[in-house]
Amino acid sequence: MEQGNGAVSARASTASPALYGPAPGAPGELLAQLRADRRAARWVPAFEAEWAAALEESRRTFSSTTLYEVVHAGQARLASAPSVDAFVSSGRDEAGFMDMAELRGRRRR
């Protein structure tokens, strides 16, 4: 509770910290970047499916969190692509690593 000028106001003590989401045009910009990438055949359908599922969840829960996560995951995918390409072209063994989609799914449960 806060007091000031004789008035008392209650504030929720369980308020979550502000979640800063992507800019309003970010999903469209991301989709354009995904379409321009050489991996578009895989990435665009994956993004569209993830986005559709996130839209359904946001309608059900009235939360934008999943939408933000989809945009952030897509941005991370694009940002990490050069490093992944360098790793794959180096001939190193990638056996034993986990799929990021599987890890994200575990976090949501």
C-alpha positions in Angstrom: 0.0 0.0 0.0 1.1 3.5 -0.8 0.2 6.6 1.1 0.3 10.1 -0.2 -1.7 13.3 0.5 -3.8 11.4 3.0 -5.0 8.9 0.3 -4.2 5.2 0.4 -4.0 3.1 -2.8 -3.4 -0.6 -3.1 -1.0 -2.0 -5.6 -0.8 -5.7 -6.5 2.3 -7.2 -4.9 2.2 -10.0 -7.4 2.5 -7.9 -10.5 4.8 -9.4 -13.1 7.6 -7.4 -14.6 6.8 -5.7 -17.9 7.3 -7.8 -20.9 8.7 -5.9 -23.8 7.5 -7.4 -27.0 8.6 -6.9 -30.5 7.6 -3.9 -32.6 4.1 -4.2 -34.2 5.6 -4.9 -37.7 8.1 -7.4 -36.4 6.2 -10.6 -37.4 5.7 -9.3 -41.0 9.3 -8.2 -41.3 10.5 -11.6 -39.9 8.4 -13.5 -42.4 9.9 -11.4 -45.2 13.4 -12.2 -44.0 12.5 -15.9 -43.6 11.1 -16.0 -47.2 14.4 -14.4 -48.5 16.6 -17.0 -46.8 17.8 -20.1 -48.6 16.0 -22.2 -45.9 12.6 -20.7 -46.7 11.1 -24.0 -47.8 11.5 -25.3 -44.2 11.4 -22.1 -42.2 8.4 -20.3 -43.6 5.9 -23.2 -43.1 7.4 -23.7 -39.6 7.0 -20.1 -38.7 3.5 -19.9 -40.1 2.4 -23.0 -38.1 4.0 -21.7 -34.9 2.4 -18.3 -35.5 -1.1 -19.8 -36.1 -0.8 -21.9 -32.9 0.4 -18.9 -30.9 -2.6 -16.8 -32.2 -5.0 -19.5 -31.1 -3.3 -19.6 -27.7 -3.4 -15.8 -27.3 -7.1 -15.9 -28.2 -7.7 -18.5 -25.6 -5.6 -17.0 -22.8 -5.7 -13.3 -23.7 -1.9 -13.2 -23.5 0.6 -12.1 -26.1 3.5 -14.0 -24.6 3.4 -16.9 -27.0 3.3 -14.6 -29.9 6.4 -12.8 -28.6 8.1 -16.1 -28.1 7.5 -17.1 -31.7 8.9 -13.9 -33.1 11.9 -14.1 -30.8 12.6 -17.7 -31.8 12.4 -16.8 -35.5 14.7 -13.8 -35.0 17.1 -16.1 -33.1 16.9 -18.7 -35.9 17.9 -16.1 -38.4 20.6 -14.5 -36.3 22.2 -17.9 -35.5 22.1 -19.2 -39.1 25.6 -18.0 -40.1 27.1 -19.8 -37.0 25.1 -22.9 -37.7 26.3 -22.9 -41.4 29.9 -22.5 -40.3 29.5 -25.4 -37.8 28.0 -27.7 -40.4 30.5 -26.8 -43.1 33.3 -27.5 -40.6 32.4 -31.2 -40.6 31.9 -31.4 -36.9 29.6 -34.1 -35.5 26.3 -32.7 -34.2 24.9 -36.0 -33.0 23.6 -35.8 -29.4 22.2 -32.3 -29.6 18.5 -31.6 -28.9 16.0 -30.0 -31.2 15.2 -26.4 -30.1 11.5 -27.0 -30.8 11.6 -29.8 -28.3 13.3 -27.6 -25.7 10.8 -24.8 -26.2 7.9 -27.3 -25.8 9.3 -28.5 -22.5 9.5 -25.0 -21.2 5.9 -24.3 -22.0 4.6 -27.3 -20.0 
